[in-house]
Amino acid sequence: MIYLDTSVAVALLVPEPRTADVKSWFAGLVEIPVSGDWLLTEFESAISIKLRSGELSATSAKAVRKEFAVLAKSGLRIVPVSRAAFRDAADLVKQHAHRLRAGDALHVAVAREIGAKSIATLDGVMSANAERLQMRLEAL
């Protein structure tokens, strides 16, 4: 089971420096990746930030949101975020030296809880923490 971080979902649907890599990786998947409900909120936040900064037009954002809705219904398996995952994420961010942010800690916690074999992320801090926790990273 592959756990999908928001950074990958955004790069899959919005032109970014790693979009070609992410699209190639995604096209080669033989299983449907999994993500937590948190992805829904964090993805919308990323699109809103891109709108406010002028990286996306309102028309483009609307199209991306439609593509994301399709992806979330058929190209991803979305799992609930449990209270235990929130507690695990809180424990992860307590370890301040590892620089893990709350949202990324929640993704890592959900991935651990559901027994994901690997994590797909473009975030360097999240990658370092996943490796530290002996989780395999997808090669993107």
Secondary structure, DSSP 4 states (H G I P E B T S, - for coil): -EEEPHHHHHHHHS--TTHHHHHHHHHT-SS--EEETHHHHHHHHHHHHHHHHTSS-HHHHHHHHHHHHHIIIII-EEEPPPHHHHHHHHHHHH-GGG---HHHHHHHHHHHHHT-SEEE---HHHHHHHHHTTPEEP--
